[in-house]
Amino acid sequence: MPSTARRLAGFTESVIRGMTRLANQHGAINLSQGFPDFSPPEELLAALERATRGPHHQYAVTWGAPRFRQALAKKIQRFSGLAIDPDQHLVVTCGSTEAMMVAMMTACNPGDKVIVFSPFYENYAADAILSGAEPIFVPLRAPDFAFDPDELAKAFAQQPKAIIVCNPSNPCGKVFTRDELMTILRLAEQHDAFVITDEPYEHIVYAPHEHVYFAALPGAFERTITCNSLSKTYSITGWRLGYVQAAPHVIAQARKVHDFLTVGAAAPLQEAAVAGLELPDSYYAGLGELYAAKRTLFTSILATTGLKFTEPQGAYYSLLDVSPLGFKTDTEAAEWLIKEIGVAGVPGSSFFREPEHRYVRFHFAKKEETLRAAGEKLGRIAKR
Ligand SMILES: Cc1ncc(COP(=O)(O)O)c(C=O)c1O
C-alpha cells in the first residue's frame, strides 16, 4: 500500500477537538474547546434569516464578498485607526484557522524558520509543518508570561522569515503591552522578518489591559500579516469567517493561496455577518463586560479547588495547576477530570514546547448556569 505523506507524522490530531469528543462520550461539561453555549446577537440571527432568502447561494468573490469587505474595512478602521482599503488590504477566509495557514504559506518558503512563543495555540505548530517552515520556540514564562528580550533577540539572530504573535494569547491569557510589541517590531525590522499576528480575542481584554493592534504601530503595517476572525467577537465559531489583512503586495499573493485552498468563505454567512460588523461601539463594551463578569465568576470557582490557576489579561482561558493532584501527566489528570469530576479541559502540554505537564486549560465562554454547574463539580476536587 502507498504510504501517506511524511509531513503528517510531525503532528497529531487536535488535542482540543479530541477532548471535546471525550467530553461528549462521558457527558462531561465541556470547557475544553473554546466556543460559547449562548446565542449570537439577535441582529446577526435576523440577518441570517434574511440572507437565506436573498441571492447569496453561489460562490462569493474569492477574496470576500464586496459588501462584507467594505463593512469589515470600516470596522477595522473604527478600532485600529488604520485606513483599510477593502479591495487591496483584505482576504476573507474560513476563520482565523485558514487565515493563519494562508499567512504562513504566503510568507514562508520550505525550510524557513518561524518564531513561535510557547505556550502557543496548537494550530501554529501544524501550520508551520504544513507550510514547510521550522518553528523556533521562545518561552513565555509564568506568572505574567513575559518573554526575555535577549532570548527573543537570539531567536531572531537565526534569521527567521516570520514571528507569530497571538494577542491576546490563547492559552495563557497574555495581552502584549505596547512596549513588548515595539521590542518585537524593532527585531523584526532589524532582521527583515514578517510579523504574523492572530487576534481573534481583540475585544475580550480585561482592564487595565488594552489591545494594541500590531499593524497600527509606527512603521509596522508593511511587514504585518494580521489574521483575525469573527468567531469569538460575535459568538459565531461555526460560521467560519475570518480574514487576512496586509499590505497590497502581500494580499495579492495571499489571495492565490486562499483561492486554491477553499475558493471562499460561505456567501450567505458573509452577507449576514455584515450586521455584526455594523453593530455600535456599545456592543463591544457589553461584550467586554460580559466576559469580565464570566472571568470573575470562573476564577472564584477555580479558587474553590484549592489549586493555583492563571488569571487571564485577555481571551477566555485559565490554566489550572493540577500538579498537586499527583497524576503522572496532565493528560491523565484531564481524563480523570472528565470521567470522575465531569468537567472537560485540555491537557496543557499540548500548548507548550517545554516538557510542561502542570496544567489543564479551561475556558469560560459559557452561560452563567453552565459555569455554576461546572463549579459544583470542580469543587469536589478540593475534597479528593
Ligand atoms: C488564538 C486562536 N486563533 C485561532 C482560532 C480559531 O479561530 P477561527 O474559528 O476563526 O478559525 C482560535 C480558536 O480557539 C484561537 O484561540
The ligand as an SDF file (V2000), in Angstrom:
LIG
                    3D

 16 16  0  0  0  0  0  0  0  0999 V2000
   -5.7210   32.0340   19.0540 C   0  0  0  0  0  0  0  0  0  0  0  0
   -6.7330   31.4240   18.1690 C   0  0  0  0  0  0  0  0  0  0  0  0
   -6.5980   31.5380   16.8490 N   0  0  0  0  0  0  0  0  0  0  0  0
   -7.4950   30.9940   16.0120 C   0  0  0  0  0  0  0  0  0  0  0  0
   -8.5750   30.2940   16.4910 C   0  0  0  0  0  0  0  0  0  0  0  0
   -9.5340   29.7040   15.5080 C   0  0  0  0  0  0  0  0  0  0  0  0
  -10.4000   30.6830   15.1150 O   0  0  0  0  0  0  0  0  0  0  0  0
  -11.4240   30.5170   13.8950 P   0  0  0  0  0  0  0  0  0  0  0  0
  -12.6960   29.9870   14.4780 O   0  0  0  0  0  0  0  0  0  0  0  0
  -11.5590   31.8840   13.3980 O   0  0  0  0  0  0  0  0  0  0  0  0
  -10.8160   29.5950   12.9190 O   0  0  0  0  0  0  0  0  0  0  0  0
   -8.7570   30.1230   17.8510 C   0  0  0  0  0  0  0  0  0  0  0  0
   -9.8870   29.3480   18.3750 C   0  0  0  0  0  0  0  0  0  0  0  0
   -9.9610   28.9560   19.5160 O   0  0  0  0  0  0  0  0  0  0  0  0
   -7.8060   30.7150   18.7230 C   0  0  0  0  0  0  0  0  0  0  0  0
   -7.9160   30.6010   20.0420 O   0  0  0  0  0  0  0  0  0  0  0  0
  1  2  1  0
  2  3  1  0
  2 15  2  0
  3  4  2  0
  4  5  1  0
  5  6  1  0
  5 12  2  0
  6  7  1  0
  7  8  1  0
  8  9  2  0
  8 10  1  0
  8 11  1  0
 12 13  1  0
 12 15  1  0
 13 14  2  0
 15 16  1  0
M  END
$$$$
